[in-house]
Every structure is written in C-alpha cells, then in structure tokens.
Amino acid sequence: MRFNMKQPIFSTRAHVFQIDPNTKKNWVPTSKHAVTVSYFYDSTRNVYRIISLDGSKAIINSTITPNMTFTKTSQKFGQWADSRANTVYGLGFSSESHLSKFAEKFAEFKEAARLAKEKSQEKMELTSTPSQESATGDLQSPLTPKSINGTDDERVTADASQNSEPRAEPNAVPFPHSSTTISKHWEAELAALKGNNAKLTAALLESTANVKQWKQQLAAYQEEAERLHKRVTELECVSGQTTGIKTQKTELNQTIEELEAALKAKEEELEQLKAEVENAHQLQSQKDAVTQKLQETETRNLELEAQLAELEQRLESNQVEQESFRKSLRSLLELLDGKIFELTELRDSLAKLIEGGGS
C-alpha cells in the first residue's frame, strides 16, 4: 500500500488496538509491540490521516473528519471511531503526556479538516452557481438521507494498562453518553425522513389521482379518435366529393393528429409519474432501514445501561468487602497488641525470677 505523502507531521509510539467487530466490546491488539503512529497531510485530497505500519502492513489508515472525536478513556489509553473503516481504534501509550500530546494534535488536525471542508464547499458553491441559475426550471430530485457510516462516532470505553508499557489487552467498558448521542441523531434522521415520506405520500396520492383522471381522458380521446375515423370513412363513401366534405375531412384529420399528440404527451407524463412512484418506494425502503438501525441502537443503549448498572453494583459490593476486610484487620491488630503485651509481661516476670534465683 502506497501513500501519497512525504514526511509525517507528528509521530509517537503506542500499542494499537481495534474493537472486536463481533462483540463491539472487547479490544483486539493489532500490534505485538509498540509501533510508530504518525499524522500525515495528504496534499492530493487535502485531508489529514493517521497512519501506522507494523512492518509492511498498514494497521491504521484513518482519514480525520470534522465529525470524529478522540476520547481519553484512562490516563494512558485513548480511542476514536472511524465510520469509513467501520471500526474503533484504540492506542495505549507509555505515559499520560504522550496521550495528551496525541489528543492535542488530533483536535488541531480535526479543526484543520473542518476548515478545509468549508473552503472546499465554498469553492463548489461558487463553481456551481452559474449552472444552478441556468437550470432554474429543472425538476429537483428528492433528497436522500445521510449515510450512517460517517456521521457519528461510536465510543467504547476501555480500561488501559497503567504500567509504563501498556502491553496487556484492556477490557472494553460501555460508554452510554455516545449511545445517547447516536440515538438522538437517528431520531432526528427518522423525523426528517418521516417529513419527506409524508410529502412524498401526498404527492403520490395526488399523482395516483391524476393518473386515473388521465387514463379516463386517454380512453375518451381514443373513443373520440375511433369515432372520427369512422366518420371520415363514412364521408369518403358519400358520393359527390364536395369541397365542404373535403374541408371537414381535413379538420377531422387535424383533430385526430392533435388528439394523438395529446395522447403521446399524457403517456410521457404517465412514465414520469411511474418514475416518481419508484423513487417514493426507494425512500420508503431507506426509511425502513433507518428505523431498524434506530431500534438496534436503542437495544444497544439498553444493554449498555444494564452493564453500567451491573458495574456499579459490583463496585458497591467491592467497597463493602473492603470495609469488612479493614474491620477484620483492625480486630486482628488489637488482638496481636494484647498478645504482645502479655508476652512482654511474661518476659519481665521470667527475667525477675531468673534474677531472684541467681541472687
């Protein structure tokens, strides 16, 4: 894999982890030892990347976007979600200062990515302005919802090792606030889709009514055309091709041509309505998919809340056990103090007896 970049902007060393794609809870180490993790600037695409190589294998190739967030989950461990790669990366550092420096650089390049995106959008708007002015009469296609994969960052907290070399795999701990943010995001997306769906449903109903009306008109036009053809045939059979009959025939032929043109126009409109109905079905499918993802997110949120409650219960139980252990130690110390005092008295008594016997 080749990268269109020259020198790294910032480099550090850390142990690299990725979230387990199956459980979405546990961390899986992707490097056997601490490796170099670097920030690069890709001048070709005007983006910032985080890249780490383990030998010749790229174990991190993440493009920084304005939506990303780097989260410190402990004194030496941090993580961020990459929706494009559909994973969560975790880094274990040897010291808190290294983690803080990496987080500062992440925030700096995230802001730079945001500014670059805004400039790019401004250029695109300036470039597209003339074409938009020249196409004001064109129909606009319906908007589609944003992709899931890029918007919101999945956060999974982890207990990183506190040693100078955080080699052990940390246990992933749920991060409920991120799930709440994801739920709110999908609720907003679902509300927008419901609004669009209501508009499309109204337009679809109106289009269906228009289709029925146009079908009736087409049937009437066809009947009128057949009647006129029969009339023309009858007039041709009439003896004495007078000028009035020829004029009437010409008018009837013109009427037939006009009706055929109207029929063709109605058929084109009918095809357009069929295309709009197909788009409405596609949007309905997208809405169903987003609804399902929202339900999955809510289920995941409930699971995370249950895990949090279980952890809090374990913590309270550990505190109770520690307090009981401390009381037992105090009792043992008091007992030992008493025994030591008794032994001291016994020693003094024996010493007096020995001194009395010697005299």
C-alpha positions, 0 to 999 in steps of 0.5 A, spaced: 500 500 500 502 506 497 501 513 500 501 519 497 505 523 502 512 525 504 514 526 511 509 525 517 507 531 521 507 528 528 509 521 530 509 517 537 509 510 539 503 506 542 500 499 542 494 499 537 488 496 538 481 495 534 474 493 537 472 486 536 467 487 530 463 481 533 462 483 540 463 491 539 466 490 546 472 487 547 479 490 544 483 486 539 491 488 539 493 489 532 500 490 534 505 485 538 509 491 540 509 498 540 509 501 533 510 508 530 503 512 529 504 518 525 499 524 522 500 525 515 497 531 510 495 528 504 496 534 499 492 530 493 485 530 497 487 535 502 485 531 508 489 529 514 490 521 516 493 517 521 497 512 519 501 506 522 505 500 519 507 494 523 512 492 518 509 492 511 502 492 513 498 498 514 494 497 521 491 504 521 489 508 515 484 513 518 482 519 514 480 525 520 473 528 519 470 534 522 465 529 525 470 524 529 472 525 536 478 522 540 476 520 547 481 519 553 478 513 556 484 512 562 490 516 563 494 512 558 489 509 553 485 513 548 480 511 542 476 514 536 471 511 531 472 511 524 465 510 520 469 509 513 473 503 516 467 501 520 471 500 526 474 503 533 481 504 534 484 504 540 492 506 542 495 505 549 501 509 550 507 509 555 505 515 559 499 520 560 503 526 556 504 522 550 496 521 550 495 528 551 500 530 546 496 525 541 489 528 543 492 535 542 494 534 535 488 530 533 483 536 535 488 541 531 488 536 525 480 535 526 479 543 526 484 543 520 479 538 516 473 542 518 476 548 515 478 545 509 471 542 508 468 549 508 473 552 503 472 546 499 464 547 499 465 554 498 469 553 492 463 548 489 458 553 491 461 558 487 463 553 481 456 551 481 452 557 481 452 559 474 449 552 472 444 552 478 441 559 475 441 556 468 437 550 470 432 554 474 426 550 471 429 543 472 425 538 476 429 537 483 430 530 485 428 528 492 433 528 497 436 522 500 438 521 507 445 521 510 449 515 510 450 512 517 457 510 516 460 517 517 456 521 521 457 519 528 462 516 532 461 510 536 465 510 543 467 504 547 470 505 553 476 501 555 480 500 561 488 501 559 494 498 562 497 503 567 504 500 567 509 504 563 508 499 557 501 498 556 502 491 553 496 487 556 489 487 552 484 492 556 477 490 557 472 494 553 467 498 558 460 501 555 460 508 554 452 510 554 453 518 553 455 516 545 449 511 545 445 517 547 448 521 542 447 516 536 440 515 538 438 522 538 441 523 531 437 517 528 431 520 531 432 526 528 434 522 521 427 518 522 423 525 523 426 528 517 425 522 513 418 521 516 417 529 513 419 527 506 415 520 506 409 524 508 410 529 502 412 524 498 405 520 500 401 526 498 404 527 492 403 520 490 396 520 492 395 526 488 399 523 482 395 516 483 389 521 482 391 524 476 393 518 473 386 515 473 383 522 471 388 521 465 387 514 463 379 516 463 381 522 458 386 517 454 380 512 453 375 518 451 380 521 446 381 514 443 373 513 443 373 520 440 379 518 435 375 511 433 369 515 432 372 520 427 375 515 423 369 512 422 366 518 420 371 520 415 370 513 412 363 514 412 364 521 408 369 518 403 363 513 401 358 519 400 358 520 393 359 527 390 366 529 393 364 536 395 369 541 397 365 542 404 366 534 405 373 535 403 374 541 408 371 537 414 375 531 412 381 535 413 379 538 420 377 531 422 384 529 420 387 535 424 383 533 430 385 526 430 393 528 429 392 533 435 388 528 439 394 523 438 399 528 440 395 529 446 395 522 447 403 521 446 404 527 451 399 524 457 403 517 456 410 521 457 407 524 463 404 517 465 412 514 465 414 520 469 409 519 474 411 511 474 418 514 475 416 518 481 412 512 484 419 508 484 423 513 487 417 514 493 418 506 494 426 507 494 425 512 500 420 508 503 425 502 503 431 507 506 426 509 511 425 502 513 432 501 514 433 507 518 428 505 523 431 498 524 438 501 525 434 506 530 431 500 534 438 496 534 441 502 537 436 503 542 437 495 544 444 497 544 443 503 549 439 498 553 444 493 554 449 498 555 445 501 561 444 494 564 452 493 564 453 500 567 448 498 572 451 491 573 458 495 574 456 499 579 453 494 583 459 490 583 463 496 585 458 497 591 459 490 593 467 491 592 467 497 597 463 493 602 468 487 602 473 492 603 470 495 609 469 488 612 476 486 610 479 493 614 474 491 620 477 484 620 484 487 620 483 492 625 480 486 630 486 482 628 491 488 630 488 489 637 488 482 638 496 481 636 497 488 641 494 484 647 498 478 645 504 482 645 503 485 651 502 479 655 508 476 652 512 482 654 509 481 661 511 474 661 518 476 659 519 481 665 516 476 670 521 470 667 527 475 667 525 477 675 525 470 677 531 468 673 534 474 677 531 472 684 534 465 683 541 467 681 541 472 687 
